[in-house]
């Protein structure tokens, strides 16, 4: 299945015409993988396109999240330890506990 950016469609806002998609199996569940999440507009636009192409459900897996530390809720998240240092890939980002049992 192919999801393609529409010709001449730009911007960072939700736009259901941003992408085109090959038909998908009607009623299927599609997993959409995106490299980063900033506003969510690309994922939401792509999900709309996939649903119009026949998907019953679209789930998104985002590999990275960009944080705007000028936005007060994000600033508080960072200030109150929401981002632990140093980074530990084996620790839960919320609880800090190791994801591996002994």
N, C-alpha and C positions, 0 to 999 in steps of 0.2 A: 504494500500500500504506500502511496506517495502523498505527502502533504507539501504543497508548494506555495511560496509567497507569490501573491498576485502581482502582476505587472503594474508598476507605478503606484502601488499602495504603500504609503509610508506613514510615519507618525508613531506616537506612543500611547494612543488612546485605543480603547476597544473598538474594533472594526470587523464585523462579521464577513466583510469582503476581502480582508487581508490575505486569506489563504484559499487555495483550492485543494480538493482532495479527490483521489480515486474513490469509486464506490467501495464501501465496506460491507461485510456480511450483515444483513439486517438483523438488528437485535443484539449485536456483538458488544463486548466490553473492550474498549481500546485504552491502552496505557500510553500516555503522552509523556515523553521525557524531554525536559528543557534544561539548558545549562545554567540558567540563572533566573531569579525572580526579582524584578524591580517593582513594577506597578501591577503586574498580573495581566496586563492587557493582551500580550501575545498568547499566553496560555488560554485565556478566556475566548479570544478570537479563534484560535485553533480548535478548541473544544466545540464551539458553535459549528464550525465547518465540518468537523467529524460527525457531529450529530445529524447535520443536514445530509451527510453522505450515507447515513444508515445506522450509525452506532447508537445503541440504546443508552450506553453509559460511557463516560470518559473520566478516567482518573489521571491525575498529573503527578509525576515524580520530578521534583525540582532538585538539581544537584548543588545549587548554591543560592544564597540569599544575600542581596546587597542591603546593608543597613545605612540609613541616613541618620547620623548621630546629631544632626541639627533638629530632628523631630523629637519633641519632649518625651513621648513614651519610649522611644528607642534609647534616648539618652539615659533615662532612668533604668532601663533594662541593663545597659552597660555599666552604669555607676553602681548598681546593687549586685554586681557579680554575675550578670547573665552570660558574660563571656569569660570563661576561665582561662587563665594563663599559667603555665604554658599549655598549649593545645594537647589534649590526650585523645587520640582516635578511639581508645577503648573505653572512654568514660561517657556516660549519658550527659548530653549538654544541659539538661534540666536538673537532674539530681546529683550529678557528679560521680555516681557510683560506677564501678567497672561493669562492663557488659558481659564479662566472662565470670563464670562461677568457679570457685576454687575446688 
